[in-house]
Amino acid sequence: MTTRILHVSAGARRRDSVSRRLAEDLIAALGQRDGDVRVTQRDLIGGLPFVDETWAAANDMPDDERSPEHRDALSVSDEIVAEVQDADVLVIGAPMYNFSVPAVLKAWIDMLARARVTFRYTADGPEGLLQGKKAYVIVPSGGVPVGSPADFATPYLRHVLGFVGIADVEFVGARGADRDDGTALDDARARIAELVHLAPRAA
């Protein structure tokens, strides 16, 4: 059975990118473990549209009432939602910028979080509709360790992914990996090996 991986890259660099390098290492490790994988790439370096008035109106109305303009406003969101729906595993490269996530990753989340599509409200509260998936998040940072009081990125990502139903989330930190002697990268790769070993594929 093929493991379907969605790789979301939110780093600003294409070259010398720690988040991209470690995400590739993680995907390779998953390939070694599972054998048959299919990878879909969603590179956010070129930017995404932001939620605006037309998008919000289109999202709120029934599908059969949407005009061509409304459908066009939702087209990128529809692609993003479909990619996540199709994936078994998400690998997200999310370098920490100014204590939180890159702006383009927040835009991706805004395109993904859609009432009645990826979550719904029930009498018992909100329910995520993207259940049964696993997410690995690569989080390189400068001076802020993952899990520290100044880390506003990983709690947010854990919460928002859980909100749409992706509750199984693991983080791989890499503090200072762009400027040390390679120790941070080695530690991150050891963490990747540990996570992949401890998360065998379900039969």
C-alpha positions, 0 to 999 in steps of 0.5 A: 500500500502506498503512503501518500506524503504531502510536503509543505515547504514554508521556508523563504530559502530554496538554497541552504534551507535547513527546513527543506534539507531536514524535510527531505531527510524525513521523507527519505526515512519514511520511504525506507520504512514504508517502501512505497511512497508518493510525494506531493509538493506544495512549495509556498515560497511564491506566496498565497492569496490572503482571505479577502471579502470575496473569499469569505463570502464564497466560503459562507454560501452554498456551492450551487449559489457561487458565481464564477468569481466566487469559485475562482476566489476559492480555487487555491483553497480547494487545491490545498484542501484536496492535497491534505485530504489525499495525504496520509502523512504531512511533512511541514517545513516551518522555520520559526520567524519572529517567534511564530510561523512564516506568514505564508504558512499562516496563509496556507492554514487560512486556505485549509481551515474551512467550516463544513469542509475541514471542520464543522461545529456540532452540539459538542463543539468543533469537530475536525474532518481531516482525521486519521493523518499524521503530521511531522513539522520541521522547526529550525530556529535561530535562538529560540528552542522549540517548546520554550516560553518564546516559542509561539509556533509549535503550540499554534501549529499543534492547536490548528492542525488538531482543530481540523482533525490532525491530532497526531503531530510530532515536531523536530526542532533544529535550533541554530542549525544554520550556524553551528558545527553540524550538531543541531542537524545531527540531533534533528536527524537523530530525532527523525530516526527516532520518530520514524522508528517509533511510528511503524506503519499500521497494518 
